Amino acid sequence: MDLDFSPEDVAFRDEVRAFIAEAYPKVLRGKQQDSEGLTKDDYFSWHRILAKKGWSAPSWPKEWGGTGWTPTQKYIWSEEQAKADTIPVLPFGVAMLAPVIYTFGTEEQKARFLPGIRDGKVWWCQGYSEPGAGSDLASLTTRAERIKGDDGKEYYLVNGQKTWTTLAQYADWGFFLVRTDPNVKPQAGISFLLIDMKSPGVTVAPIITLEGGHEVNDVFLENVKVPIENRIFHENQGWTCAKALLMHERSGIAGVARSKRGLERLRAMSLSEPGDDAGPLLADPFFKRKVADLEIDLTALEFTELRTLAGESSGKGPGPESSILKIKGTEIQQRLTELTLEAAGHYGAPYLRGLPHNIGAIGPDDARDVAGRYFNTRKTSIFGGSNEIQRNIIAKLVLGL
């Protein structure tokens, strides 16, 4: 892949920079700088601006609102968003569910669900993991049984529990894996359902994580009626959809552009004088070596991601290489937050709970929330399929072991 930007790519980069500078909401920027929690409307505000521009779903087919960008343009878009520190478009609808719908869904399902995802009008959550089925996802027990409703139509009656459901407290709809046949091998008896989160019997209960955030939830499903037409693909063949979705999810977890931005912040923190005779932290050879090792690994990961983008643009979906991206990307994110916390030192201690930052915070602004980010990234090597499972996938599908 030629990484030298053509004149057309340079012009595109300049267009992207100018657009972000002009269109990114100032209110949203202020909340990010003050580390305020974002609302549902905050998350959707940037998404809807991008949708109006036609840039909310760069990787989709053009017929459903994709941009038709080249791999280099997608790379530039990712880079420029990271440099500008914009919030990302949430992946659950655009990057995870939508490829399943436009690949496996009926024309009616595409027309019904894709516009709302593209335009930022419907918030989706993912119902995969269960208390006893995380990395071993095929052992899920949430069940769906066919029933006939009072209106004479057929429905699925869904009962079970999902856990670690990210931002389900905001979700309008969710995509769920359910067991529709308990009498066959685990992968063969699973179906892929779309469930309205306002349906009777759906309960969302918060899980407060170590850093004090409400990002994940338990979702309880008790006698939830789901129309048959909300099933994607064939009954008992939802595992095919699940695997395709996980490939897209794992590719996105790598987060190369965001990690590059984080590395820039780490360097800036490490070059600042601590106020005594010690000098900047980056002058310490041991710390400098750790930063250099991280940068080398991040550059190697970036080239792997570019190869994956090139493959997708030629019509190939993400394959087992997405597991490589997931493993290395999450390991780099964790190392980056560890080094950032080390650079912040005692100023990285969490803020006093419930106080404004200008009261509860101490030390430089660069140290703000580094402890929270450190704790939050402990999960990245687990979600989307644990890194241990990803190594098994690589051993089987890449190395042939």
C-alpha positions as CSV (number, residue, x, y, z in Angstrom):
1,M,0.0,0.0,0.0
2,D,1.4,3.4,-1.0
3,L,1.4,5.6,2.1
4,D,2.4,8.8,0.4
5,F,-0.6,11.1,0.2
6,S,-1.6,12.1,-3.4
7,P,-2.6,15.7,-4.0
8,E,-6.2,14.5,-3.9
9,D,-5.6,13.0,-0.4
10,V,-3.9,16.1,0.8
11,A,-6.9,18.1,-0.4
12,F,-9.3,15.7,1.4
13,R,-7.3,16.0,4.6
14,D,-7.5,19.7,4.5
15,E,-11.3,19.5,3.9
16,V,-11.6,17.2,6.9
17,R,-9.6,19.5,9.2
18,A,-11.6,22.5,8.1
19,F,-14.9,20.7,8.6
20,I,-14.1,19.4,12.1
21,A,-12.8,22.9,13.2
22,E,-16.0,24.5,12.0
23,A,-18.7,21.9,12.7
24,Y,-17.7,20.2,16.0
25,P,-20.0,21.4,18.7
26,K,-18.4,23.9,21.1
27,V,-20.7,22.7,24.0
28,L,-19.4,19.2,23.5
29,R,-15.8,20.4,23.4
30,G,-16.3,22.2,26.7
31,K,-17.7,19.1,28.4
32,Q,-14.8,17.0,27.2
33,Q,-12.3,19.5,28.5
34,D,-14.1,19.6,31.9
35,S,-14.4,15.8,31.9
36,E,-18.1,16.1,32.3
37,G,-20.3,13.1,31.7
38,L,-21.9,13.0,28.3
39,T,-25.7,12.6,27.8
40,K,-27.5,10.7,25.0
41,D,-28.0,13.9,23.1
42,D,-24.3,14.8,23.4
43,Y,-23.3,11.5,21.9
44,F,-25.8,11.9,19.1
45,S,-25.0,15.6,18.3
46,W,-21.8,14.9,16.5
47,H,-23.2,11.8,14.8
48,R,-26.1,13.8,13.4
49,I,-23.8,16.5,12.1
50,L,-21.8,13.8,10.3
51,A,-24.9,12.2,8.9
52,K,-26.0,15.5,7.4
53,K,-22.6,15.8,5.8
54,G,-22.9,12.2,4.6
55,W,-19.9,11.0,6.6
56,S,-21.5,9.0,9.5
57,A,-20.9,5.6,7.9
58,P,-17.7,5.6,5.9
59,S,-17.4,1.8,5.5
60,W,-21.0,1.1,4.4
61,P,-22.0,0.4,0.8
62,K,-22.8,3.6,-1.0
63,E,-26.3,2.5,-1.7
64,W,-27.1,2.7,2.0
65,G,-25.2,5.9,2.8
66,G,-21.5,5.0,2.6
67,T,-18.9,7.5,1.5
68,G,-17.1,5.4,-1.1
69,W,-13.8,6.6,0.4
70,T,-10.5,4.9,-0.4
71,P,-8.6,3.1,2.4
72,T,-6.3,6.1,2.5
73,Q,-9.2,8.5,3.0
74,K,-10.6,6.3,5.8
75,Y,-7.2,6.4,7.4
76,I,-7.0,10.2,7.1
77,W,-10.5,10.5,8.5
78,S,-9.6,8.4,11.5
79,E,-6.4,10.3,12.1
80,E,-7.9,13.7,11.9
81,Q,-10.7,12.8,14.3
82,A,-8.2,11.6,16.8
83,K,-6.0,14.6,16.4
84,A,-9.0,16.9,16.9
85,D,-10.1,14.8,19.9
86,T,-13.6,14.4,18.7
87,I,-15.9,11.8,20.4
88,P,-16.2,8.8,18.1
89,V,-19.5,7.7,16.5
90,L,-20.6,4.9,18.8
91,P,-19.8,1.6,17.1
92,F,-22.8,-0.5,18.1
93,G,-25.1,0.5,15.3
94,V,-22.8,1.9,12.6
95,A,-19.8,-0.5,12.8
96,M,-21.2,-3.6,14.4
97,L,-24.9,-4.2,13.6
98,A,-25.2,-2.4,10.3
99,P,-22.8,-4.8,8.5
100,V,-24.8,-7.7,9.7
101,I,-28.1,-6.2,8.5
102,Y,-26.8,-5.2,5.0
103,T,-25.1,-8.6,4.6
104,F,-27.7,-11.0,6.1
105,G,-30.9,-9.0,6.4
106,T,-33.9,-8.8,4.1
107,E,-34.5,-5.8,1.9
108,E,-37.4,-4.9,4.3
109,Q,-35.0,-5.0,7.3
110,K,-32.4,-2.9,5.5
111,A,-35.0,-0.3,4.7
112,R,-36.4,-0.3,8.2
113,F,-33.3,-0.2,10.3
114,L,-30.3,1.2,8.4
115,P,-31.5,4.8,8.0
116,G,-32.0,5.3,11.7
117,I,-28.5,3.9,12.4
118,R,-26.9,6.1,9.7
119,D,-28.7,9.3,10.8
120,G,-28.1,8.9,14.5
121,K,-31.8,8.5,15.4
122,V,-31.7,5.1,17.0
123,W,-29.4,4.1,19.8
124,W,-28.4,0.4,19.8
125,C,-26.8,-1.8,22.5
126,Q,-25.3,-5.3,22.2
127,G,-26.8,-8.3,24.1
128,Y,-24.1,-11.0,23.8
129,S,-22.4,-11.7,27.1
130,E,-24.1,-13.4,30.0
131,P,-23.1,-14.1,33.6
132,G,-22.0,-17.7,32.6
133,A,-21.2,-17.0,28.9
134,G,-18.5,-14.4,28.1
135,S,-15.5,-15.7,26.2
136,D,-17.4,-19.0,25.8
137,L,-20.2,-17.2,24.1
138,A,-21.7,-20.3,22.5
139,S,-22.8,-21.5,26.0
140,L,-25.3,-18.7,26.3
141,T,-28.6,-19.7,27.9
142,T,-31.0,-16.8,27.2
143,R,-33.8,-18.7,25.4
144,A,-36.4,-17.7,22.8
145,E,-39.5,-19.9,22.2
146,R,-42.0,-19.5,19.4
147,I,-45.5,-18.6,20.5
148,K,-48.7,-17.4,18.9
149,G,-49.9,-14.0,20.1
150,D,-53.5,-12.9,20.7
151,D,-53.4,-11.2,17.3
152,G,-52.7,-14.5,15.6
153,K,-49.1,-13.6,14.7
154,E,-46.0,-15.6,15.7
155,Y,-43.6,-14.2,18.2
156,Y,-40.5,-15.2,20.1
157,L,-40.9,-15.2,23.9
158,V,-37.5,-14.3,25.3
159,N,-36.2,-15.0,28.8
160,G,-32.7,-14.6,30.2
161,Q,-30.0,-12.2,31.4
162,K,-27.3,-10.3,29.5
163,T,-24.4,-8.5,31.3
164,W,-21.8,-5.9,30.6
165,T,-24.2,-4.3,28.2
166,T,-22.5,-1.0,27.3
167,L,-24.6,2.1,27.6
168,A,-27.9,0.1,27.6
169,Q,-29.3,2.8,29.8
170,Y,-29.6,5.0,26.7
171,A,-30.6,2.3,24.2
172,D,-33.7,2.4,22.0
173,W,-33.0,-1.1,20.6
174,G,-30.7,-3.9,21.2
175,F,-29.3,-6.8,19.1
176,F,-29.3,-10.1,21.1
177,L,-28.1,-13.6,20.7
178,V,-30.7,-16.1,22.0
179,R,-31.0,-19.9,22.1
180,T,-33.8,-21.2,19.9
181,D,-32.9,-24.9,19.9
182,P,-31.4,-26.4,23.0
183,N,-31.1,-29.9,21.5
184,V,-28.3,-29.3,19.0
185,K,-24.6,-28.4,19.4
186,P,-24.4,-25.0,21.0
187,Q,-23.4,-22.9,18.0
188,A,-26.1,-24.5,15.8
189,G,-29.1,-23.5,18.1
190,I,-28.6,-19.7,18.3
191,S,-30.6,-17.0,16.6
192,F,-30.0,-13.2,16.2
193,L,-32.8,-11.0,17.3
194,L,-33.5,-7.3,17.3
195,I,-35.4,-6.2,20.4
196,D,-37.1,-2.9,21.2
197,M,-35.7,-1.9,24.6
198,K,-39.0,-0.4,25.5
199,S,-40.8,-3.8,25.3
200,P,-42.6,-5.0,28.4
201,G,-40.3,-7.3,30.4
202,V,-37.0,-5.6,29.6
203,T,-35.2,-4.2,32.7
204,V,-31.8,-2.4,32.6
205,A,-29.8,-2.4,35.9
206,P,-26.6,-0.4,36.2
207,I,-23.2,-1.8,37.0
208,I,-20.9,0.8,38.5
209,T,-17.3,0.1,37.5
210,L,-14.1,0.6,39.5
211,E,-13.5,4.2,38.6
212,G,-17.1,5.1,39.6
213,G,-18.6,5.3,36.1
214,H,-21.9,4.0,34.8
215,E,-21.0,2.6,31.4
216,V,-22.2,-1.0,31.6
217,N,-25.4,-2.7,32.7
218,D,-27.2,-5.9,33.4
219,V,-30.2,-6.5,31.1
220,F,-33.0,-8.8,32.3
221,L,-35.5,-10.2,29.8
222,E,-38.7,-11.7,31.3
223,N,-41.3,-13.0,28.8
224,V,-40.3,-10.4,26.2
225,K,-42.4,-10.7,23.0
226,V,-40.3,-10.2,19.9
227,P,-41.9,-10.3,16.4
228,I,-40.6,-13.1,14.1
229,E,-39.7,-10.5,11.5
230,N,-37.1,-9.0,13.9
231,R,-34.9,-12.1,13.5
232,I,-31.9,-11.5,11.2
233,F,-31.0,-14.4,8.9
234,H,-32.3,-17.9,9.5
235,E,-33.5,-19.4,12.8
236,N,-30.7,-21.3,14.6
237,Q,-28.1,-19.8,12.3
238,G,-27.4,-16.6,14.3
239,W,-23.9,-17.8,15.1
240,T,-23.0,-16.9,11.5
241,C,-24.1,-13.3,12.1
242,A,-22.4,-13.3,15.5
243,K,-19.1,-14.2,14.1
244,A,-19.3,-11.6,11.3
245,L,-20.2,-8.9,13.9
246,L,-17.4,-9.8,16.2
247,M,-14.9,-9.5,13.3
248,H,-16.0,-5.9,12.8
249,E,-16.0,-5.2,16.5
250,R,-12.5,-6.6,17.0
251,S,-11.1,-4.5,14.2
252,G,-12.6,-1.4,15.7
253,I,-11.3,-2.1,19.2
254,A,-7.7,-1.6,18.0
255,G,-8.1,2.2,18.3
256,V,-4.8,3.0,16.6
257,A,-5.5,6.7,15.9
258,R,-6.7,7.3,19.4
259,S,-3.7,5.6,20.8
260,K,-1.4,7.8,18.7
261,R,-3.1,10.8,20.1
262,G,-2.7,9.4,23.6
263,L,1.0,8.9,23.0
264,E,1.3,12.5,22.0
265,R,-0.2,13.5,25.3
266,L,2.1,11.2,27.2
267,R,5.1,12.8,25.5
268,A,3.9,16.2,26.4
269,M,3.4,15.3,30.0
270,S,6.7,13.6,30.2
271,L,8.6,16.6,28.8
272,S,7.1,19.1,31.3
273,E,9.4,20.1,34.2
274,P,8.2,18.7,37.5
275,G,9.2,21.8,39.4
276,D,12.4,20.5,41.1
277,D,15.9,19.5,40.0
278,A,14.9,16.1,38.6
279,G,14.3,17.4,35.1
280,P,11.6,16.0,32.6
281,L,10.6,12.4,33.0
282,L,11.3,11.6,29.4
283,A,15.0,12.3,30.2
284,D,15.0,9.2,32.3
285,P,16.5,6.4,30.1
286,F,14.3,3.6,31.6
287,F,11.0,5.6,31.1
288,K,12.2,6.8,27.7
289,R,12.8,3.2,26.6
290,K,9.3,2.1,27.6
291,V,7.8,5.0,25.6
292,A,10.0,4.1,22.6
293,D,9.0,0.4,22.8
294,L,5.3,1.4,22.9
295,E,5.7,3.7,19.8
296,I,7.4,0.9,17.8
297,D,4.6,-1.5,18.6
298,L,1.9,1.1,17.8
299,T,3.6,1.8,14.4
300,A,3.6,-1.9,13.5
301,L,-0.1,-2.1,14.5
302,E,-0.9,0.9,12.3
303,F,0.5,-0.9,9.2
304,T,-1.5,-4.0,10.1
305,E,-4.7,-1.9,10.3
306,L,-3.9,-0.3,7.0
307,R,-3.6,-3.7,5.4
308,T,-7.0,-4.7,6.9
309,L,-8.5,-1.5,5.5
310,A,-7.1,-2.2,2.1
311,G,-8.5,-5.8,2.2
312,E,-12.0,-4.5,3.1
313,S,-11.9,-2.0,0.3
314,S,-11.3,-4.8,-2.2
315,G,-14.5,-6.6,-1.0
316,K,-13.0,-8.8,1.7
317,G,-14.5,-8.6,5.1
318,P,-12.3,-8.6,8.2
319,G,-10.9,-12.0,8.8
320,P,-8.7,-13.6,11.5
321,E,-6.3,-10.6,11.3
322,S,-9.0,-8.7,13.3
323,S,-7.9,-10.9,16.2
324,I,-4.3,-9.6,15.8
325,L,-5.6,-6.0,15.8
326,K,-7.7,-6.7,18.9
327,I,-4.9,-8.3,20.9
328,K,-2.1,-5.8,20.1
329,G,-4.5,-2.8,20.1
330,T,-5.8,-3.5,23.6
331,E,-2.4,-4.3,25.0
332,I,-1.1,-1.0,23.7
333,Q,-4.0,0.9,25.2
334,Q,-3.3,-0.7,28.6
335,R,0.4,0.0,28.4
336,L,-0.3,3.6,27.3
337,T,-2.6,4.3,30.3
338,E,-0.1,2.7,32.6
339,L,2.7,4.9,31.4
340,T,0.4,8.0,31.5
341,L,-0.5,7.2,35.2
342,E,3.2,6.8,35.9
343,A,4.0,10.1,34.3
344,A,1.2,11.8,36.3
345,G,2.6,10.4,39.6
346,H,0.7,11.3,42.7
347,Y,-1.3,13.9,40.7
348,G,-3.0,11.0,39.0
349,A,-4.9,10.1,42.1
350,P,-8.7,10.1,41.5
351,Y,-10.6,13.3,42.2
352,L,-12.8,13.7,45.2
353,R,-16.1,12.3,44.3
354,G,-19.0,14.7,43.8
355,L,-17.0,17.9,43.7
356,P,-16.4,20.2,40.7
357,H,-13.0,19.7,39.1
358,N,-11.8,23.2,40.1
359,I,-12.4,22.2,43.7
360,G,-11.7,18.5,43.8
361,A,-8.7,18.4,41.4
362,I,-5.1,18.9,42.3
363,G,-2.1,19.2,40.0
364,P,-1.9,20.0,36.3
365,D,-4.8,19.5,33.9
366,D,-2.8,16.8,32.0
367,A,-3.3,14.6,35.1
368,R,-7.0,14.9,35.0
369,D,-8.8,11.5,35.0
370,V,-5.7,9.5,34.1
371,A,-6.5,7.1,37.0
372,G,-10.1,6.6,35.6
373,R,-8.8,5.9,32.1
374,Y,-6.3,3.4,33.6
375,F,-8.9,1.5,35.4
376,N,-11.3,1.6,32.5
377,T,-8.9,0.1,30.0
378,R,-8.3,-3.0,32.2
379,K,-11.4,-4.4,30.5
380,T,-10.3,-3.9,26.9
381,S,-8.4,-7.2,26.8
382,I,-11.5,-9.0,27.8
383,F,-14.5,-7.5,25.9
384,G,-15.0,-8.4,22.2
385,G,-13.7,-11.9,23.0
386,S,-10.8,-12.2,25.5
387,N,-7.3,-12.0,24.2
388,E,-6.7,-15.6,25.2
389,I,-9.6,-16.6,22.9
390,Q,-8.1,-14.4,20.1
391,R,-4.8,-16.3,20.3
392,N,-6.7,-19.6,19.9
393,I,-8.4,-18.1,16.8
394,I,-5.0,-17.1,15.3
395,A,-3.5,-20.5,16.1
396,K,-6.4,-22.3,14.3
397,L,-7.2,-20.0,11.3
398,V,-3.8,-18.4,10.6
399,L,-1.2,-20.8,11.8
400,G,-3.3,-23.9,11.1
401,L,-2.5,-25.5,14.4
